[in-house]
Amino acid sequence: MPSQMPYKVLCVCLGNICRSPTAEAILRHYCDAHGLAVLVDSAGTSNYHPSKAPDARSQQHAIQRGYDLSTQRARQLRLEDFIEFDLILAMDHENFNDIQSLMTKAVRQFGADQIRAKIALMSEHDPLFTQQAVPDPYYGGADGFDRVLDQCESSSQAWVNIFKQQIKAG
């Protein structure tokens, strides 16, 4: 993690209106709380909801825990994101595979030496939800949105610990 410029993390789900905006807000909150120079953004692998605000249910559940998603707007993952971001966090295994496919295109377009991003699952280091997909709550009930919050909080704390270790090592 370079100290001269902020480390950049991109949280990615399918539509960028439920899981990844929630992950963005929570990861940013924990990084800020620990004084880490980490910039966090989010995107979707699809372009289903361009420039739309996060799902109202996601916003409602998030605000109950003190996270404000209201200023976020959906966008699609771009080839340039592989140059601009250090870490791309996939919310589930299908997103991970879609991100890898897009990364292959980015390598072909820009060259491997230009690609900065590493790809990982949001839950990669999470001791409670290790390697588990963050389930999409879109077609479910309220408990699904709470599960997203629980898992994003747990996974974000795990990533903050990783970032802190990288700072000490670097």
OpenMM code with the backbone's topology and positions (N, CA, C; nanometers):
from openmm import Vec3, app, unit

residues = "MET PRO SER GLN MET PRO TYR LYS VAL LEU CYS VAL CYS LEU GLY ASN ILE CYS ARG SER PRO THR ALA GLU ALA ILE LEU ARG HIS TYR CYS ASP ALA HIS GLY LEU ALA VAL LEU VAL ASP SER ALA GLY THR SER ASN TYR HIS PRO SER LYS ALA PRO ASP ALA ARG SER GLN GLN HIS ALA ILE GLN ARG GLY TYR ASP LEU SER THR GLN ARG ALA ARG GLN LEU ARG LEU GLU ASP PHE ILE GLU PHE ASP LEU ILE LEU ALA MET ASP HIS GLU ASN PHE ASN ASP ILE GLN SER LEU MET THR LYS ALA VAL ARG GLN PHE GLY ALA ASP GLN ILE ARG ALA LYS ILE ALA LEU MET SER GLU HIS ASP PRO LEU PHE THR GLN GLN ALA VAL PRO ASP PRO TYR TYR GLY GLY ALA ASP GLY PHE ASP ARG VAL LEU ASP GLN CYS GLU SER SER SER GLN ALA TRP VAL ASN ILE PHE LYS GLN GLN ILE LYS ALA GLY".split()
positions = [
    Vec3(0.0855, -0.1173, 0.0000),
    Vec3(0.0000, 0.0000, 0.0000),
    Vec3(0.0901, 0.1237, 0.0000),
    Vec3(0.0954, 0.1974, -0.1107),
    Vec3(0.1845, 0.3130, -0.1173),
    Vec3(0.1407, 0.4239, -0.0236),
    Vec3(0.2376, 0.4851, 0.0431),
    Vec3(0.2034, 0.5893, 0.1395),
    Vec3(0.1859, 0.7253, 0.0730),
    Vec3(0.2438, 0.7468, -0.0478),
    Vec3(0.2371, 0.8771, -0.1108),
    Vec3(0.1018, 0.9057, -0.1747),
    Vec3(0.0249, 0.8022, -0.2084),
    Vec3(-0.1066, 0.8267, -0.2658),
    Vec3(-0.2063, 0.7300, -0.2049),
    Vec3(-0.3328, 0.7701, -0.2033),
    Vec3(-0.4327, 0.6822, -0.1413),
    Vec3(-0.4439, 0.5492, -0.2154),
    Vec3(-0.4673, 0.4472, -0.1389),
    Vec3(-0.4966, 0.3148, -0.1925),
    Vec3(-0.6415, 0.3204, -0.2382),
    Vec3(-0.6711, 0.2653, -0.3551),
    Vec3(-0.8059, 0.2769, -0.4123),
    Vec3(-0.8709, 0.1395, -0.4227),
    Vec3(-0.9913, 0.1291, -0.3649),
    Vec3(-1.0661, 0.0041, -0.3625),
    Vec3(-1.2010, 0.0253, -0.4306),
    Vec3(-1.2382, -0.0704, -0.5161),
    Vec3(-1.3660, -0.0656, -0.5861),
    Vec3(-1.4476, -0.1883, -0.5467),
    Vec3(-1.5662, -0.1659, -0.4920),
    Vec3(-1.6581, -0.2737, -0.4534),
    Vec3(-1.7535, -0.2966, -0.5700),
    Vec3(-1.7700, -0.4237, -0.6109),
    Vec3(-1.8466, -0.4524, -0.7318),
    Vec3(-1.9498, -0.5630, -0.7089),
    Vec3(-2.0742, -0.5347, -0.7491),
    Vec3(-2.1805, -0.6359, -0.7532),
    Vec3(-2.2393, -0.6330, -0.8938),
    Vec3(-2.3587, -0.6870, -0.9103),
    Vec3(-2.4195, -0.6921, -1.0431),
    Vec3(-2.4724, -0.5558, -1.0878),
    Vec3(-2.5611, -0.4957, -1.0096),
    Vec3(-2.6285, -0.3737, -1.0542),
    Vec3(-2.5828, -0.2452, -0.9899),
    Vec3(-2.5017, -0.2535, -0.8845),
    Vec3(-2.4501, -0.1371, -0.8130),
    Vec3(-2.5622, -0.0542, -0.7487),
    Vec3(-2.6661, -0.1234, -0.6970),
    Vec3(-2.7713, -0.0501, -0.6251),
    Vec3(-2.8008, -0.1091, -0.4866),
    Vec3(-2.7477, -0.2269, -0.4550),
    Vec3(-2.7730, -0.2867, -0.3230),
    Vec3(-2.6418, -0.3184, -0.2503),
    Vec3(-2.5748, -0.4234, -0.2945),
    Vec3(-2.4585, -0.4733, -0.2206),
    Vec3(-2.3352, -0.3845, -0.2304),
    Vec3(-2.2941, -0.3488, -0.3513),
    Vec3(-2.1695, -0.2720, -0.3621),
    Vec3(-2.1795, -0.1304, -0.3061),
    Vec3(-2.2928, -0.0591, -0.3175),
    Vec3(-2.2992, 0.0708, -0.2508),
    Vec3(-2.2922, 0.0570, -0.0983),
    Vec3(-2.3539, -0.0494, -0.0462),
    Vec3(-2.3481, -0.0754, 0.0978),
    Vec3(-2.2046, -0.1047, 0.1390),
    Vec3(-2.1379, -0.1908, 0.0618),
    Vec3(-1.9978, -0.2240, 0.0915),
    Vec3(-1.9097, -0.0995, 0.0834),
    Vec3(-1.9342, -0.0146, -0.0162),
    Vec3(-1.8569, 0.1090, -0.0309),
    Vec3(-1.8681, 0.1956, 0.0946),
    Vec3(-1.9904, 0.2204, 0.1386),
    Vec3(-2.0128, 0.3074, 0.2548),
    Vec3(-1.9513, 0.2489, 0.3813),
    Vec3(-1.9669, 0.1192, 0.3997),
    Vec3(-1.9154, 0.0563, 0.5221),
    Vec3(-1.7636, 0.0489, 0.5208),
    Vec3(-1.7041, 0.0081, 0.4091),
    Vec3(-1.5578, 0.0011, 0.4022),
    Vec3(-1.4976, 0.1404, 0.4201),
    Vec3(-1.5577, 0.2410, 0.3578),
    Vec3(-1.5097, 0.3789, 0.3750),
    Vec3(-1.5171, 0.4199, 0.5232),
    Vec3(-1.6292, 0.3867, 0.5878),
    Vec3(-1.6475, 0.4202, 0.7291),
    Vec3(-1.5347, 0.3604, 0.8139),
    Vec3(-1.5066, 0.2325, 0.7973),
    Vec3(-1.4040, 0.1668, 0.8788),
    Vec3(-1.2629, 0.2168, 0.8448),
    Vec3(-1.2361, 0.2422, 0.7173),
    Vec3(-1.1052, 0.2975, 0.6800),
    Vec3(-1.0861, 0.4357, 0.7415),
    Vec3(-1.1898, 0.5189, 0.7332),
    Vec3(-1.1827, 0.6532, 0.7924),
    Vec3(-1.1656, 0.6447, 0.9445),
    Vec3(-1.2388, 0.5532, 1.0072),
    Vec3(-1.2314, 0.5391, 1.1530),
    Vec3(-1.0911, 0.4985, 1.1988),
    Vec3(-1.0178, 0.4295, 1.1122),
    Vec3(-0.8816, 0.3864, 1.1455),
    Vec3(-0.7754, 0.4788, 1.0862),
    Vec3(-0.8184, 0.5891, 1.0268),
    Vec3(-0.7248, 0.6863, 0.9721),
    Vec3(-0.6455, 0.6357, 0.8533),
    Vec3(-0.7033, 0.5444, 0.7760),
    Vec3(-0.6343, 0.4890, 0.6599),
    Vec3(-0.6623, 0.5729, 0.5353),
    Vec3(-0.5584, 0.5974, 0.4566),
    Vec3(-0.5729, 0.6722, 0.3315),
    Vec3(-0.6204, 0.5770, 0.2223),
    Vec3(-0.7489, 0.5452, 0.2279),
    Vec3(-0.8093, 0.4528, 0.1324),
    Vec3(-0.9304, 0.5215, 0.0703),
    Vec3(-0.9324, 0.5281, -0.0610),
    Vec3(-1.0483, 0.5800, -0.1336),
    Vec3(-1.1321, 0.4606, -0.1759),
    Vec3(-1.2621, 0.4676, -0.1533),
    Vec3(-1.3519, 0.3565, -0.1829),
    Vec3(-1.4614, 0.4041, -0.2781),
    Vec3(-1.4892, 0.3220, -0.3781),
    Vec3(-1.5942, 0.3499, -0.4758),
    Vec3(-1.6676, 0.2186, -0.5016),
    Vec3(-1.7710, 0.2234, -0.5846),
    Vec3(-1.8425, 0.1008, -0.6196),
    Vec3(-1.8895, 0.1082, -0.7640),
    Vec3(-1.9166, -0.0112, -0.8195),
    Vec3(-1.9627, -0.0233, -0.9576),
    Vec3(-2.0372, -0.1552, -0.9716),
    Vec3(-2.1012, -0.1721, -1.0860),
    Vec3(-2.1702, -0.2962, -1.1165),
    Vec3(-2.1147, -0.3574, -1.2427),
    Vec3(-2.1241, -0.4893, -1.2536),
    Vec3(-2.0785, -0.5556, -1.3761),
    Vec3(-2.1782, -0.5313, -1.4892),
    Vec3(-2.3025, -0.5013, -1.4552),
    Vec3(-2.4044, -0.4728, -1.5568),
    Vec3(-2.4263, -0.3216, -1.5647),
    Vec3(-2.5023, -0.2818, -1.6638),
    Vec3(-2.5391, -0.1410, -1.6781),
    Vec3(-2.6909, -0.1267, -1.6649),
    Vec3(-2.7486, -0.2013, -1.5694),
    Vec3(-2.8935, -0.2028, -1.5505),
    Vec3(-2.9485, -0.0726, -1.4923),
    Vec3(-2.8692, -0.0037, -1.4121),
    Vec3(-2.9208, 0.1118, -1.3369),
    Vec3(-2.8293, 0.2340, -1.3480),
    Vec3(-2.7903, 0.2767, -1.4682),
    Vec3(-2.6939, 0.3873, -1.4784),
    Vec3(-2.7425, 0.5139, -1.4090),
    Vec3(-2.6563, 0.5680, -1.3256),
    Vec3(-2.6786, 0.6947, -1.2541),
    Vec3(-2.7932, 0.6913, -1.1537),
    Vec3(-2.8446, 0.5736, -1.1221),
    Vec3(-2.9537, 0.5620, -1.0244),
    Vec3(-2.8982, 0.5594, -0.8823),
    Vec3(-2.9769, 0.6100, -0.7895),
    Vec3(-2.9422, 0.6034, -0.6473),
    Vec3(-2.9551, 0.4577, -0.6011),
    Vec3(-2.8893, 0.4226, -0.4922),
    Vec3(-2.9056, 0.2876, -0.4380),
    Vec3(-3.0522, 0.2585, -0.4062),
    Vec3(-3.0857, 0.1303, -0.4110),
    Vec3(-3.2192, 0.0817, -0.3799),
    Vec3(-3.2676, 0.1444, -0.2480),
    Vec3(-3.3932, 0.1876, -0.2455),
    Vec3(-3.4489, 0.2539, -0.1266),
    Vec3(-3.4394, 0.1653, -0.0027),
    Vec3(-3.4560, 0.0344, -0.0203),
    Vec3(-3.4467, -0.0572, 0.0941),
    Vec3(-3.3034, -0.0638, 0.1467),
    Vec3(-3.2062, -0.0633, 0.0558),
    Vec3(-3.0660, -0.0607, 0.0991),
    Vec3(-3.0380, 0.0662, 0.1778),
    Vec3(-3.0868, 0.1781, 0.1266),
    Vec3(-3.0666, 0.3053, 0.1955),
    Vec3(-3.1318, 0.3047, 0.3332),
    Vec3(-3.2546, 0.2527, 0.3394),
    Vec3(-3.3282, 0.2501, 0.4663),
    Vec3(-3.2559, 0.1655, 0.5708),
    Vec3(-3.2129, 0.0475, 0.5342),
    Vec3(-3.1441, -0.0405, 0.6288),
    Vec3(-3.0080, 0.0161, 0.6673),
    Vec3(-2.9387, 0.0754, 0.5712),
    Vec3(-2.8069, 0.1325, 0.5989),
    Vec3(-2.8162, 0.2505, 0.6959),
    Vec3(-2.9134, 0.3386, 0.6747),
    Vec3(-2.9249, 0.4580, 0.7599),
    Vec3(-2.9571, 0.4184, 0.9035),
    Vec3(-3.0254, 0.3061, 0.9220),
    Vec3(-3.0551, 0.2591, 1.0576),
    Vec3(-2.9272, 0.2222, 1.1334),
    Vec3(-2.8203, 0.1940, 1.0577),
    Vec3(-2.6913, 0.1625, 1.1213),
    Vec3(-2.5919, 0.2782, 1.1071),
    Vec3(-2.6388, 0.3903, 1.0562),
    Vec3(-2.5530, 0.5080, 1.0496),
    Vec3(-2.4748, 0.5250, 0.9205),
    Vec3(-2.5105, 0.4531, 0.8159),
    Vec3(-2.4432, 0.4651, 0.6861),
    Vec3(-2.5356, 0.5350, 0.5870),
    Vec3(-2.4874, 0.6416, 0.5258),
    Vec3(-2.5672, 0.7191, 0.4314),
    Vec3(-2.5251, 0.6843, 0.2885),
    Vec3(-2.6157, 0.6260, 0.2116),
    Vec3(-2.5883, 0.5888, 0.0725),
    Vec3(-2.6475, 0.6882, -0.0267),
    Vec3(-2.7125, 0.7923, 0.0229),
    Vec3(-2.7975, 0.8779, -0.0617),
    Vec3(-2.7234, 0.9512, -0.1729),
    Vec3(-2.5954, 0.9782, -0.1569),
    Vec3(-2.5235, 1.0531, -0.2609),
    Vec3(-2.4604, 0.9626, -0.3670),
    Vec3(-2.4626, 0.8325, -0.3444),
    Vec3(-2.4016, 0.7397, -0.4399),
    Vec3(-2.4900, 0.7240, -0.5634),
    Vec3(-2.4258, 0.6970, -0.6778),
    Vec3(-2.4969, 0.6724, -0.8023),
    Vec3(-2.4342, 0.5522, -0.8723),
    Vec3(-2.5201, 0.4686, -0.9291),
    Vec3(-2.4741, 0.3462, -0.9945),
    Vec3(-2.3944, 0.3772, -1.1208),
    Vec3(-2.2925, 0.2949, -1.1421),
    Vec3(-2.2159, 0.3019, -1.2658),
    Vec3(-2.1666, 0.1617, -1.2986),
    Vec3(-2.1296, 0.1434, -1.4219),
    Vec3(-2.0800, 0.0139, -1.4663),
    Vec3(-1.9276, 0.0092, -1.4544),
    Vec3(-1.8767, -0.1078, -1.4219),
    Vec3(-1.7331, -0.1332, -1.4194),
    Vec3(-1.6758, -0.1061, -1.5585),
    Vec3(-1.5631, -0.0336, -1.5632),
    Vec3(-1.5002, 0.0049, -1.6893),
    Vec3(-1.3607, -0.0561, -1.6991),
    Vec3(-1.3094, -0.0715, -1.8183),
    Vec3(-1.1735, -0.1237, -1.8365),
    Vec3(-1.0712, -0.0359, -1.7643),
    Vec3(-1.0945, 0.0944, -1.7637),
    Vec3(-1.0017, 0.1879, -1.6983),
    Vec3(-0.9920, 0.1648, -1.5474),
    Vec3(-1.0945, 0.1042, -1.4885),
    Vec3(-1.0922, 0.0772, -1.3447),
    Vec3(-0.9763, -0.0153, -1.3064),
    Vec3(-0.9336, -0.1000, -1.3973),
    Vec3(-0.8232, -0.1916, -1.3682),
    Vec3(-0.6889, -0.1190, -1.3623),
    Vec3(-0.6841, 0.0001, -1.4190),
    Vec3(-0.5643, 0.0854, -1.4129),
    Vec3(-0.5717, 0.1771, -1.2909),
    Vec3(-0.6912, 0.2257, -1.2600),
    Vec3(-0.7095, 0.3277, -1.1568),
    Vec3(-0.7195, 0.2732, -1.0144),
    Vec3(-0.7639, 0.1486, -0.9994),
    Vec3(-0.7854, 0.0930, -0.8656),
    Vec3(-0.6796, -0.0117, -0.8311),
    Vec3(-0.6475, -0.0180, -0.7016),
    Vec3(-0.5511, -0.1164, -0.6518),
    Vec3(-0.6172, -0.2504, -0.6223),
    Vec3(-0.7423, -0.2466, -0.5776),
    Vec3(-0.8133, -0.3665, -0.5350),
    Vec3(-0.9575, -0.3572, -0.5800),
    Vec3(-1.0066, -0.4640, -0.6427),
    Vec3(-1.1470, -0.4724, -0.6821),
    Vec3(-1.2076, -0.5885, -0.6046),
    Vec3(-1.3084, -0.5568, -0.5244),
    Vec3(-1.3728, -0.6554, -0.4378),
    Vec3(-1.5063, -0.6996, -0.4972),
    Vec3(-1.5158, -0.8264, -0.5311),
    Vec3(-1.6382, -0.8843, -0.5864),
    Vec3(-1.7296, -0.9281, -0.4735),
    Vec3(-1.8584, -0.9012, -0.4890),
    Vec3(-1.9540, -0.9390, -0.3854),
    Vec3(-1.9878, -1.0878, -0.3897),
    Vec3(-1.9751, -1.1511, -0.5071),
    Vec3(-2.0017, -1.2951, -0.5141),
    Vec3(-1.9137, -1.3590, -0.6213),
    Vec3(-1.9220, -1.4900, -0.6338),
    Vec3(-1.8346, -1.5645, -0.7245),
    Vec3(-1.8647, -1.5343, -0.8713),
    Vec3(-1.9920, -1.5136, -0.9052),
    Vec3(-2.0252, -1.4784, -1.0431),
    Vec3(-1.9686, -1.3410, -1.0785),
    Vec3(-1.9811, -1.2448, -0.9861),
    Vec3(-1.9203, -1.1128, -1.0089),
    Vec3(-1.7695, -1.1270, -1.0259),
    Vec3(-1.7086, -1.2118, -0.9431),
    Vec3(-1.5636, -1.2346, -0.9499),
    Vec3(-1.5253, -1.2826, -1.0899),
    Vec3(-1.5992, -1.3809, -1.1421),
    Vec3(-1.5703, -1.4339, -1.2759),
    Vec3(-1.5908, -1.3285, -1.3835),
    Vec3(-1.6964, -1.2477, -1.3714),
    Vec3(-1.7218, -1.1405, -1.4680),
    Vec3(-1.6105, -1.0357, -1.4640),
    Vec3(-1.5631, -1.0043, -1.3448),
    Vec3(-1.4542, -0.9071, -1.3293),
    Vec3(-1.3263, -0.9618, -1.3918),
    Vec3(-1.2987, -1.0898, -1.3687),
    Vec3(-1.1797, -1.1512, -1.4294),
    Vec3(-1.1856, -1.1453, -1.5815),
    Vec3(-1.3024, -1.1724, -1.6386),
    Vec3(-1.3176, -1.1658, -1.7847),
    Vec3(-1.2915, -1.0250, -1.8362),
    Vec3(-1.3442, -0.9268, -1.7649),
    Vec3(-1.3219, -0.7886, -1.8051),
    Vec3(-1.1748, -0.7499, -1.7878),
    Vec3(-1.1109, -0.8033, -1.6857),
    Vec3(-0.9696, -0.7745, -1.6645),
    Vec3(-0.8856, -0.8278, -1.7816),
    Vec3(-0.9234, -0.9429, -1.8349),
    Vec3(-0.8536, -0.9983, -1.9516),
    Vec3(-0.8629, -0.9006, -2.0684),
    Vec3(-0.9796, -0.8405, -2.0866),
    Vec3(-0.9963, -0.7400, -2.1926),
    Vec3(-0.9108, -0.6165, -2.1645),
    Vec3(-0.9036, -0.5766, -2.0375),
    Vec3(-0.8221, -0.4604, -2.0008),
    Vec3(-0.6746, -0.4872, -2.0290),
    Vec3(-0.6283, -0.6082, -2.0001),
    Vec3(-0.4886, -0.6451, -2.0275),
    Vec3(-0.4619, -0.6372, -2.1775),
    Vec3(-0.5556, -0.6884, -2.2571),
    Vec3(-0.5378, -0.6829, -2.4031),
    Vec3(-0.5354, -0.5388, -2.4538),
    Vec3(-0.6208, -0.4541, -2.3953),
    Vec3(-0.6281, -0.3161, -2.4434),
    Vec3(-0.5114, -0.2303, -2.3952),
    Vec3(-0.4742, -0.2445, -2.2682),
    Vec3(-0.3753, -0.1539, -2.2096),
    Vec3(-0.2375, -0.2158, -2.1901),
    Vec3(-0.2297, -0.3490, -2.1861),
    Vec3(-0.1047, -0.4183, -2.1558),
    Vec3(-0.0982, -0.4531, -2.0081),
    Vec3(-0.0434, -0.5692, -1.9788),
    Vec3(-0.0390, -0.6190, -1.8409),
    Vec3(0.0351, -0.5245, -1.7473),
    Vec3(0.1357, -0.4550, -1.7970),
    Vec3(0.2152, -0.3656, -1.7123),
    Vec3(0.1364, -0.2439, -1.6654),
    Vec3(0.0232, -0.2147, -1.7290),
    Vec3(-0.0594, -0.0998, -1.6903),
    Vec3(-0.1659, -0.1347, -1.5865),
    Vec3(-0.1906, -0.2635, -1.5659),
    Vec3(-0.2974, -0.3077, -1.4768),
    Vec3(-0.2489, -0.3045, -1.3324),
    Vec3(-0.3167, -0.2292, -1.2515),
    Vec3(-0.2841, -0.2131, -1.1097),
    Vec3(-0.3672, -0.3042, -1.0201),
    Vec3(-0.4905, -0.3292, -1.0619),
    Vec3(-0.5896, -0.3929, -0.9749),
    Vec3(-0.5603, -0.5400, -0.9482),
    Vec3(-0.5837, -0.5769, -0.8246),
    Vec3(-0.5940, -0.7168, -0.7832),
    Vec3(-0.7431, -0.7402, -0.7600),
    Vec3(-0.7877, -0.8639, -0.7813),
    Vec3(-0.9289, -0.8978, -0.7622),
    Vec3(-0.9397, -0.9940, -0.6451),
    Vec3(-1.0393, -0.9717, -0.5602),
    Vec3(-1.0640, -1.0610, -0.4465),
    Vec3(-1.2132, -1.0601, -0.4158),
    Vec3(-1.2561, -1.1602, -0.3425),
    Vec3(-1.3929, -1.1600, -0.2901),
    Vec3(-1.3992, -1.0651, -0.1714),
    Vec3(-1.5096, -0.9974, -0.1559),
    Vec3(-1.5297, -0.9109, -0.0392),
    Vec3(-1.5019, -0.9888, 0.0891),
    Vec3(-1.5417, -1.1144, 0.0917),
    Vec3(-1.5310, -1.1967, 0.2132),
    Vec3(-1.4013, -1.2765, 0.2222),
    Vec3(-1.3044, -1.2454, 0.1391),
    Vec3(-1.1818, -1.3259, 0.1316),
    Vec3(-1.1138, -1.3491, 0.2668),
    Vec3(-1.1058, -1.2474, 0.3495),
    Vec3(-1.0363, -1.2576, 0.4785),
    Vec3(-1.1316, -1.2555, 0.5975),
    Vec3(-1.2598, -1.2602, 0.5704),
    Vec3(-1.3623, -1.2469, 0.6744),
    Vec3(-1.3679, -1.3746, 0.7596),
    Vec3(-1.3432, -1.3650, 0.8905),
    Vec3(-1.3453, -1.4853, 0.9738),
    Vec3(-1.4855, -1.5428, 0.9954),
    Vec3(-1.5890, -1.4620, 0.9792),
    Vec3(-1.7259, -1.5104, 0.9980),
    Vec3(-1.7909, -1.5614, 0.8693),
    Vec3(-1.7529, -1.5030, 0.7560),
    Vec3(-1.8162, -1.5353, 0.6280),
    Vec3(-1.7119, -1.5717, 0.5221),
    Vec3(-1.6051, -1.6381, 0.5593),
    Vec3(-1.4919, -1.6645, 0.4700),
    Vec3(-1.5359, -1.7236, 0.3376),
    Vec3(-1.4974, -1.6555, 0.2295),
    Vec3(-1.5220, -1.6996, 0.0917),
    Vec3(-1.6707, -1.7119, 0.0580),
    Vec3(-1.7574, -1.6558, 0.1391),
    Vec3(-1.9013, -1.6631, 0.1120),
    Vec3(-1.9451, -1.5445, 0.0261),
    Vec3(-2.0366, -1.5716, -0.0641),
    Vec3(-2.0957, -1.4649, -0.1433),
    Vec3(-2.1773, -1.3736, -0.0524),
    Vec3(-2.1734, -1.2438, -0.0829),
    Vec3(-2.2664, -1.1509, -0.0191),
    Vec3(-2.3955, -1.1683, -0.0988),
    Vec3(-2.4992, -1.2270, -0.0384),
    Vec3(-2.6196, -1.2591, -0.1153),
    Vec3(-2.6953, -1.1345, -0.1614),
    Vec3(-2.7453, -1.1422, -0.2839),
    Vec3(-2.8195, -1.0301, -0.3410),
    Vec3(-2.9567, -1.0216, -0.2743),
    Vec3(-2.9873, -0.9100, -0.2076),
    Vec3(-3.1143, -0.8989, -0.1358),
    Vec3(-3.2299, -0.8466, -0.2210),
    Vec3(-3.2028, -0.8139, -0.3461),
    Vec3(-3.2979, -0.7397, -0.4294),
    Vec3(-3.4377, -0.8016, -0.4343),
    Vec3(-3.4461, -0.9341, -0.4517),
    Vec3(-3.5776, -0.9978, -0.4651),
    Vec3(-3.6282, -1.0588, -0.3355),
    Vec3(-3.5605, -1.0311, -0.2247),
    Vec3(-3.6001, -1.0896, -0.0975),
    Vec3(-3.6585, -0.9880, -0.0018),
    Vec3(-3.6630, -1.0282, 0.1243),
    Vec3(-3.7208, -0.9432, 0.2276),
    Vec3(-3.6159, -0.8648, 0.3044),
    Vec3(-3.6609, -0.8031, 0.4123),
    Vec3(-3.5767, -0.7157, 0.4947),
    Vec3(-3.4546, -0.7878, 0.5507),
    Vec3(-3.4701, -0.9164, 0.5847),
    Vec3(-3.3581, -0.9896, 0.6438),
    Vec3(-3.2394, -0.9973, 0.5482),
    Vec3(-3.2645, -0.9963, 0.4180),
    Vec3(-3.1557, -0.9990, 0.3207),
    Vec3(-3.0704, -0.8729, 0.3258),
    Vec3(-3.1340, -0.7584, 0.3470),
    Vec3(-3.0605, -0.6321, 0.3550),
    Vec3(-2.9798, -0.6260, 0.4850),
    Vec3(-3.0359, -0.6804, 0.5919),
    Vec3(-2.9603, -0.6876, 0.7175),
    Vec3(-2.8406, -0.7810, 0.7038),
    Vec3(-2.8583, -0.8918, 0.6324),
    Vec3(-2.7469, -0.9849, 0.6100),
    Vec3(-2.6348, -0.9163, 0.5317),
    Vec3(-2.6703, -0.8378, 0.4302),
    Vec3(-2.5698, -0.7638, 0.3532),
    Vec3(-2.4919, -0.6708, 0.4463),
    Vec3(-2.5629, -0.5991, 0.5312),
    Vec3(-2.4974, -0.5090, 0.6261),
    Vec3(-2.4065, -0.5859, 0.7212),
    Vec3(-2.4563, -0.6949, 0.7783),
    Vec3(-2.3756, -0.7760, 0.8707),
    Vec3(-2.2478, -0.8244, 0.8028),
    Vec3(-2.2644, -0.8782, 0.6841),
    Vec3(-2.1490, -0.9347, 0.6150),
    Vec3(-2.0524, -0.8254, 0.5697),
    Vec3(-2.1034, -0.7139, 0.5209),
    Vec3(-2.0150, -0.6040, 0.4784),
    Vec3(-1.9404, -0.5443, 0.5975),
    Vec3(-2.0048, -0.5354, 0.7131),
    Vec3(-1.9355, -0.4860, 0.8323),
    Vec3(-1.8222, -0.5812, 0.8711),
    Vec3(-1.8521, -0.7098, 0.8747),
    Vec3(-1.7518, -0.8083, 0.9127),
    Vec3(-1.6364, -0.8123, 0.8119),
    Vec3(-1.6696, -0.8160, 0.6841),
    Vec3(-1.5663, -0.8213, 0.5800),
    Vec3(-1.4843, -0.6929, 0.5753),
    Vec3(-1.5490, -0.5788, 0.5942),
    Vec3(-1.4769, -0.4511, 0.5933),
    Vec3(-1.3767, -0.4439, 0.7075),
    Vec3(-1.4159, -0.4905, 0.8251),
    Vec3(-1.3217, -0.4920, 0.9374),
    Vec3(-1.2025, -0.5828, 0.9067),
    Vec3(-1.2277, -0.6947, 0.8403),
    Vec3(-1.1177, -0.7847, 0.8028),
    Vec3(-1.0246, -0.7165, 0.7027),
    Vec3(-1.0810, -0.6454, 0.6042),
    Vec3(-0.9972, -0.5750, 0.5071),
    Vec3(-0.9173, -0.4631, 0.5733),
    Vec3(-0.9774, -0.3924, 0.6670),
    Vec3(-0.9044, -0.2869, 0.7384),
    Vec3(-0.7820, -0.3468, 0.8081),
    Vec3(-0.7976, -0.4632, 0.8688),
    Vec3(-0.6831, -0.5290, 0.9322),
    Vec3(-0.5752, -0.5634, 0.8301),
    Vec3(-0.6145, -0.6087, 0.7122),
    Vec3(-0.5187, -0.6379, 0.6045),
    Vec3(-0.4477, -0.5092, 0.5625),
    Vec3(-0.5233, -0.4019, 0.5411),
    Vec3(-0.4640, -0.2742, 0.5007),
    Vec3(-0.3637, -0.2256, 0.6051),
    Vec3(-0.3977, -0.2391, 0.7331),
    Vec3(-0.3069, -0.1962, 0.8400),
    Vec3(-0.1777, -0.2781, 0.8387),
    Vec3(-0.1883, -0.4077, 0.8121),
    Vec3(-0.0691, -0.4941, 0.8030),
    Vec3(0.0176, -0.4518, 0.6839),
    Vec3(-0.0463, -0.4185, 0.5723),
    Vec3(0.0277, -0.3761, 0.4528),
    Vec3(0.1021, -0.2461, 0.4796),
    Vec3(0.0409, -0.1567, 0.5550),
    Vec3(0.1061, -0.0299, 0.5880),
    Vec3(0.2294, -0.0554, 0.6742),
    Vec3(0.2160, -0.1434, 0.7744),
    Vec3(0.3296, -0.1760, 0.8611),
    Vec3(0.4421, -0.2423, 0.7827),
    Vec3(0.4055, -0.3320, 0.6883),
    Vec3(0.5058, -0.4040, 0.6105),
    Vec3(0.5718, -0.3147, 0.5062),
    Vec3(0.4965, -0.2156, 0.4570),
    Vec3(0.5467, -0.1317, 0.3481),
    Vec3(0.6107, -0.0085, 0.4000),
] * unit.nanometer
topology = app.Topology()
chain = topology.addChain("A")
for resn in residues:
    res = topology.addResidue(resn, chain)
    for name in ("N", "CA", "C"):
        topology.addAtom(name, app.Element.getBySymbol(name[0]), res)
